[in-house]
């Protein structure tokens, strides 16, 4: 086998195609994964409201913001889970300024009541994170959706 055969043979063609494919897949995976916040900004004096922060991404976001010194208000439908999450966030971050408020986003009267109470209790709102999703089927909510024809 000659040296010229190595640069034009099937191994060179498929090896280059394999390398390009592997690099493309790696870049695609990084793009799909999204960005990562690398900010170390401190948030002392800021008030953050996060809906649905008793589990998952909302809870981790609340933990991160509490770790930066923000006052974090967790607004959830399940107060027991929210209190448990808040206690965990307080203990892991050392920030005792984590509050829990009841909010059922499926009920507009609950949203109005929450807004009134929030405005009465809090001086400001600096960051709002709408994390809560909807739950289907609509069992256990105060107002199931109406059928529209």
ZAFIDREN-865602 format. One record per residue (C-alpha): residue number from 0; residue in one letter; chain; y, z, x. Coordinates in pm, 1 decimal. Layout:
NUM, A, A, Y, Z, X
...
% end
This chain:
0, X, A, 0.0, 0.0, 0.0
1, X, A, 336.6, -100.3, 136.8
2, X, A, 661.2, 94.4, 123.7
3, X, A, 821.8, -176.5, -92.6
4, X, A, 548.5, -128.5, -356.5
5, X, A, 643.5, 239.6, -401.1
6, X, A, 1003.3, 159.9, -495.4
7, X, A, 914.4, -108.2, -753.0
8, X, A, 571.1, 0.6, -873.1
9, X, A, 480.0, 167.6, -1204.2
10, X, A, 515.2, 517.9, -1058.8
11, X, A, 879.6, 456.4, -975.1
12, X, A, 954.6, 308.4, -1317.9
13, X, A, 782.0, 580.6, -1519.8
14, X, A, 894.5, 859.9, -1289.7
15, X, A, 1259.4, 762.7, -1334.6
16, X, A, 1214.6, 729.7, -1711.3
17, X, A, 1045.3, 1072.0, -1721.6
18, X, A, 1325.6, 1232.3, -1522.4
19, X, A, 1593.9, 1079.5, -1745.4
20, X, A, 1403.4, 1193.6, -2055.9
21, X, A, 1363.2, 1548.7, -1923.1
22, X, A, 1731.2, 1577.6, -1832.5
23, X, A, 1832.2, 1435.2, -2171.7
24, X, A, 1611.9, 1684.7, -2355.8
25, X, A, 1753.6, 1971.1, -2152.9
26, X, A, 2111.1, 1868.0, -2229.1
27, X, A, 2028.2, 1816.8, -2598.7
28, X, A, 1873.9, 2164.4, -2617.2
29, X, A, 2183.0, 2322.5, -2462.3
30, X, A, 2410.5, 2131.2, -2701.9
31, X, A, 2206.8, 2235.0, -3008.9
32, X, A, 2201.0, 2599.6, -2897.8
33, X, A, 2579.7, 2616.5, -2926.9
34, X, A, 2827.2, 2808.1, -2720.3
35, X, A, 2818.3, 3159.4, -2589.1
36, X, A, 3123.8, 3379.6, -2597.7
37, X, A, 3196.4, 3498.8, -2249.0
38, X, A, 3526.5, 3667.0, -2334.4
39, X, A, 3579.8, 4025.0, -2222.6
40, X, A, 3898.1, 4072.9, -2428.9
41, X, A, 3957.7, 4428.1, -2546.9
42, X, A, 4034.4, 4478.1, -2915.9
43, X, A, 4182.6, 4827.3, -2930.4
44, X, A, 4416.0, 4859.7, -3227.6
45, X, A, 4256.8, 4565.5, -3409.6
46, X, A, 4076.5, 4593.2, -3743.0
47, X, A, 3776.4, 4368.1, -3804.8
48, X, A, 3608.6, 4312.6, -4141.6
49, X, A, 3257.1, 4167.7, -4135.8
50, X, A, 3064.6, 4090.7, -4452.6
51, X, A, 2687.6, 4128.5, -4443.9
52, X, A, 2680.7, 4303.4, -4107.8
53, X, A, 2385.5, 4532.9, -4173.7
54, X, A, 2131.8, 4299.1, -4005.5
55, X, A, 2102.3, 3991.7, -3787.7
56, X, A, 2396.7, 3801.3, -3645.8
57, X, A, 2649.4, 4006.3, -3843.0
58, X, A, 2516.1, 4331.5, -3700.2
59, X, A, 2520.7, 4197.6, -3344.3
60, X, A, 2874.0, 4066.4, -3394.7
61, X, A, 2981.7, 4407.9, -3524.9
62, X, A, 2818.9, 4573.0, -3222.3
63, X, A, 3000.2, 4340.3, -2981.2
64, X, A, 3340.1, 4390.1, -3145.6
65, X, A, 3292.6, 4767.4, -3167.7
66, X, A, 3201.0, 4763.6, -2799.2
67, X, A, 3536.5, 4599.9, -2731.8
68, X, A, 3716.3, 4889.6, -2902.5
69, X, A, 3793.7, 4739.2, -3244.0
70, X, A, 3784.9, 4928.3, -3570.3
71, X, A, 3496.7, 4758.7, -3751.3
72, X, A, 3455.0, 4765.5, -4128.8
73, X, A, 3109.1, 4658.4, -4244.4
74, X, A, 3111.9, 4531.3, -4603.0
75, X, A, 2763.6, 4511.3, -4756.9
76, X, A, 2580.0, 4530.0, -5085.7
77, X, A, 2307.1, 4764.0, -4951.2
78, X, A, 2487.9, 5081.4, -4843.7
79, X, A, 2175.8, 5250.3, -4703.4
80, X, A, 2108.5, 4963.2, -4461.5
81, X, A, 2478.3, 4938.5, -4378.8
82, X, A, 2504.5, 5310.4, -4297.5
83, X, A, 2195.4, 5284.9, -4077.3
84, X, A, 2341.3, 4983.5, -3894.1
85, X, A, 2678.8, 5156.7, -3853.6
86, X, A, 2515.4, 5468.7, -3709.3
87, X, A, 2323.0, 5254.1, -3460.9
88, X, A, 2639.3, 5063.1, -3364.4
89, X, A, 2832.8, 5388.8, -3317.7
90, X, A, 2561.9, 5534.0, -3093.9
91, X, A, 2510.0, 5222.2, -2879.1
92, X, A, 2878.9, 5140.9, -2830.0
93, X, A, 3031.9, 5488.6, -2825.7
94, X, A, 3286.6, 5366.8, -3082.1
95, X, A, 3301.4, 5606.4, -3375.5
96, X, A, 3549.3, 5383.6, -3555.9
97, X, A, 3289.0, 5189.6, -3758.1
98, X, A, 3327.1, 5217.4, -4135.9
99, X, A, 3103.2, 5105.5, -4420.8
100, X, A, 3227.1, 4976.6, -4755.8
101, X, A, 3035.1, 4849.3, -5057.1
102, X, A, 3085.4, 4484.5, -5152.5
103, X, A, 2879.8, 4254.3, -5375.0
104, X, A, 3005.3, 3901.7, -5315.4
105, X, A, 2816.5, 3776.0, -5621.9
106, X, A, 3057.9, 3972.6, -5839.2
107, X, A, 3426.3, 3879.1, -5847.1
108, X, A, 3511.6, 4218.2, -5995.5
109, X, A, 3346.8, 4377.8, -5691.2
110, X, A, 3550.6, 4152.5, -5461.5
111, X, A, 3873.4, 4248.9, -5642.4
112, X, A, 3788.3, 4620.1, -5626.2
113, X, A, 3699.7, 4591.9, -5257.9
114, X, A, 4027.2, 4412.0, -5183.3
115, X, A, 4230.8, 4676.5, -5364.8
116, X, A, 4056.5, 4961.9, -5182.7
117, X, A, 4078.6, 4786.3, -4846.0
118, X, A, 4454.4, 4735.3, -4886.8
119, X, A, 4497.1, 5101.6, -4982.1
120, X, A, 4290.0, 5241.2, -4693.5
121, X, A, 4362.9, 5004.9, -4406.5
122, X, A, 4696.7, 4932.1, -4244.2
123, X, A, 4600.7, 4584.6, -4129.5
124, X, A, 4331.5, 4318.7, -4103.3
125, X, A, 4325.5, 4124.8, -3778.9
126, X, A, 3987.2, 3953.4, -3788.2
127, X, A, 3780.3, 3849.3, -4091.7
128, X, A, 3422.9, 3732.7, -4037.6
129, X, A, 3256.1, 3595.0, -4349.9
130, X, A, 2895.1, 3642.8, -4244.9
131, X, A, 2720.7, 3730.4, -4571.9
132, X, A, 2505.0, 3465.1, -4728.5
133, X, A, 2389.0, 3428.3, -5083.1
134, X, A, 2057.7, 3554.3, -5205.4
135, X, A, 1839.2, 3333.9, -5421.6
136, X, A, 1699.0, 3376.4, -5675.6
137, X, A, 1984.9, 3571.2, -5828.7
138, X, A, 1783.9, 3881.9, -5904.1
139, X, A, 1947.2, 4216.2, -5861.5
140, X, A, 2306.0, 4094.1, -5869.9
141, X, A, 2556.7, 4206.1, -6128.7
142, X, A, 2637.6, 3856.8, -6251.7
143, X, A, 2377.7, 3579.7, -6227.0
144, X, A, 2522.5, 3227.9, -6219.2
145, X, A, 2579.7, 3040.2, -6543.3
146, X, A, 2399.6, 2718.1, -6616.6
147, X, A, 2636.5, 2422.7, -6631.5
148, X, A, 2530.6, 2104.8, -6809.3
% end
